Amino acid sequence: MSRVGKSPIPVPSGVDVTVDGADVTVKGPKGTLSRTVPGAIAIRQDGDTLVVERPDDERQTRALHGLVRSLVNNMVVGVSQEFSKELEIIGTGYRAALQGSTLDLSLGFSHPVKVEAPDGITFEVPVPTRIVVRGIDKEQVGQVAADIRAIRKPEPYKGKGVRYLGEHVARKAGKTAK
């Protein structure tokens, strides 16, 4: 039995979960998320908890059991608390600015890079070298943060670029160090 899949999902007050066959819809104070559950995985509601069950022990079903439980749990957490990823910008002259819902990045290119916030995502720039990506969908928050990081990945010689907050960048010695 999957250790992740068999643990129940607590549903906090103020969050409404609707299970209609393979479709799961979660409504909360921050918004609404819905997802279609793959395979023969069943979700049932027991009072203020959700239980994810699998019909058999086939390899594919076992693989999906823990995955579905994690996805539904992330939906419940997202609509009640919201997810965020923080990025930091390292480099002389590298900075970020927020203009409405557009993120304006100066990352050493000959032009500023503009990143438009997709639906459900908000940007915050508390200081010019820090970006906070917020949203209720964990998958989307992570993807937007990864896309911003991919614009100028941290390079190994000086460490300049966009990195996740607290990310360790392996540094290399330059040509002169032997």
C-alpha positions as CSV (number, residue, x, y, z in Angstrom):
1,M,0.0,0.0,0.0
2,S,1.3,3.5,-0.8
3,R,2.3,5.3,2.3
4,V,1.4,8.6,0.7
5,G,-1.8,7.4,-0.9
6,K,-3.3,5.8,2.1
7,S,-3.1,8.9,4.4
8,P,-6.3,10.9,4.4
9,I,-6.5,14.5,3.2
10,P,-7.8,16.9,5.9
11,V,-10.2,19.5,4.5
12,P,-10.1,22.7,6.5
13,S,-13.3,24.7,7.2
14,G,-14.2,27.1,4.4
15,V,-13.1,24.7,1.7
16,D,-15.7,22.9,-0.3
17,V,-14.8,19.7,-2.2
18,T,-17.0,18.3,-4.9
19,V,-16.3,14.8,-6.4
20,D,-18.2,14.0,-9.6
21,G,-16.9,10.7,-11.0
22,A,-13.4,11.4,-12.1
23,D,-13.7,15.2,-11.7
24,V,-12.6,16.8,-8.4
25,T,-13.4,20.5,-7.8
26,V,-12.1,22.3,-4.7
27,K,-13.4,25.8,-3.8
28,G,-11.9,27.9,-1.0
29,P,-11.4,31.5,0.1
30,K,-8.5,32.0,-2.4
31,G,-10.2,30.5,-5.5
32,T,-11.3,27.4,-7.3
33,L,-9.3,24.5,-8.7
34,S,-10.5,21.5,-10.6
35,R,-8.8,18.4,-12.0
36,T,-9.7,15.1,-13.7
37,V,-8.4,12.1,-11.7
38,P,-6.6,9.6,-14.0
39,G,-7.3,5.9,-14.1
40,A,-9.5,3.9,-11.8
41,I,-8.5,5.9,-8.7
42,A,-11.6,6.7,-6.5
43,I,-11.9,9.6,-4.1
44,R,-14.5,9.6,-1.4
45,Q,-15.4,12.1,1.3
46,D,-15.5,11.1,4.9
47,G,-16.8,14.0,6.8
48,D,-14.0,16.6,6.9
49,T,-11.4,14.3,5.2
50,L,-10.9,12.9,1.7
51,V,-9.7,9.3,1.1
52,V,-8.0,8.2,-2.1
53,E,-8.6,4.5,-2.9
54,R,-7.3,2.2,-5.6
55,P,-9.3,-0.8,-6.9
56,D,-6.4,-3.2,-7.4
57,D,-2.6,-3.7,-7.0
58,E,-1.6,-3.4,-10.6
59,R,1.6,-1.4,-11.3
60,Q,0.0,1.5,-13.0
61,T,-2.7,1.9,-10.4
62,R,-0.2,1.8,-7.5
63,A,1.9,4.4,-9.3
64,L,-1.2,6.7,-9.6
65,H,-2.4,6.2,-6.0
66,G,0.2,8.4,-4.3
67,L,0.3,10.9,-7.2
68,V,-3.5,11.5,-7.1
69,R,-3.4,12.0,-3.3
70,S,-0.6,14.5,-3.6
71,L,-2.3,16.4,-6.4
72,V,-5.7,16.7,-4.5
73,N,-3.9,17.6,-1.3
74,N,-2.1,20.4,-3.1
75,M,-5.4,21.7,-4.5
76,V,-6.9,21.8,-1.0
77,V,-3.8,23.5,0.5
78,G,-3.7,26.0,-2.5
79,V,-7.3,27.2,-2.2
80,S,-6.9,27.7,1.6
81,Q,-3.4,29.1,2.0
82,E,-1.8,29.8,-1.5
83,F,1.7,28.8,-2.7
84,S,4.7,31.0,-3.3
85,K,8.2,30.7,-4.7
86,E,10.9,33.2,-4.1
87,L,13.7,34.1,-6.6
88,E,16.7,36.2,-6.0
89,I,18.7,38.1,-8.6
90,I,22.5,38.2,-8.2
91,G,24.7,40.5,-10.4
92,T,25.7,44.1,-10.7
93,G,22.9,46.1,-12.4
94,Y,20.5,43.1,-12.4
95,R,17.1,44.1,-11.0
96,A,13.4,43.6,-11.2
97,A,10.5,46.0,-11.2
98,L,6.8,45.5,-11.2
99,Q,4.6,47.5,-13.6
100,G,1.0,46.5,-13.0
101,S,1.0,42.7,-13.5
102,T,4.1,42.8,-15.7
103,L,7.5,41.9,-14.3
104,D,10.2,44.1,-15.9
105,L,13.6,42.4,-15.6
106,S,17.0,44.0,-16.3
107,L,19.4,41.0,-16.5
108,G,22.4,42.2,-18.5
109,F,20.8,41.9,-21.9
110,S,20.7,44.8,-24.3
111,H,16.9,45.1,-23.6
112,P,14.7,44.7,-20.6
113,V,12.8,41.4,-20.4
114,K,9.1,41.7,-19.7
115,V,7.2,38.7,-18.1
116,E,3.4,38.9,-18.1
117,A,1.7,37.3,-15.1
118,P,-0.6,34.4,-16.3
119,D,-4.1,34.0,-14.9
120,G,-4.0,33.0,-11.2
121,I,-0.4,34.2,-10.7
122,T,0.7,37.4,-9.0
123,F,4.2,38.8,-8.7
124,E,5.7,40.8,-5.8
125,V,9.0,42.7,-5.8
126,P,9.7,43.5,-2.1
127,V,13.3,44.7,-3.1
128,P,14.7,45.1,-6.6
129,T,16.7,41.8,-6.2
130,R,13.9,39.6,-5.0
131,I,10.8,38.3,-6.8
132,V,7.9,36.4,-5.2
133,V,5.6,34.3,-7.4
134,R,2.2,33.6,-5.7
135,G,-0.8,31.5,-6.8
136,I,-3.2,28.8,-5.7
137,D,-2.0,26.2,-8.2
138,K,1.4,24.7,-7.0
139,E,2.2,23.3,-10.4
140,Q,1.7,26.7,-12.2
141,V,3.6,28.6,-9.5
142,G,6.6,26.3,-9.9
143,Q,6.5,26.5,-13.7
144,V,6.3,30.3,-13.8
145,A,9.2,30.5,-11.3
146,A,11.2,28.1,-13.4
147,D,10.5,30.1,-16.6
148,I,11.7,33.3,-14.9
149,R,14.9,31.5,-13.7
150,A,15.5,30.1,-17.2
151,I,15.8,33.7,-18.6
152,R,19.2,34.0,-17.0
153,K,20.3,30.9,-15.1
154,P,23.0,31.3,-12.5
155,E,26.4,30.9,-14.1
156,P,29.1,28.9,-12.3
157,Y,32.0,31.3,-12.4
158,K,30.6,34.5,-10.7
159,G,27.2,33.1,-9.6
160,K,25.4,35.9,-11.5
161,G,21.8,35.3,-12.6
162,V,18.3,34.4,-11.3
163,R,18.2,31.7,-8.7
164,Y,15.7,30.3,-6.2
165,L,16.0,31.8,-2.7
166,G,18.6,29.7,-0.8
167,E,19.7,27.7,-3.9
168,H,23.3,26.6,-3.9
169,V,25.2,27.2,-7.1
170,A,28.3,25.1,-7.6
171,R,31.1,27.5,-8.3
172,K,34.0,26.7,-10.6
173,A,37.6,28.1,-10.6
174,G,38.4,30.4,-13.4
175,K,41.3,30.1,-15.9
176,T,43.9,31.7,-13.7
177,A,43.4,29.2,-10.8
178,K,45.6,26.1,-11.3
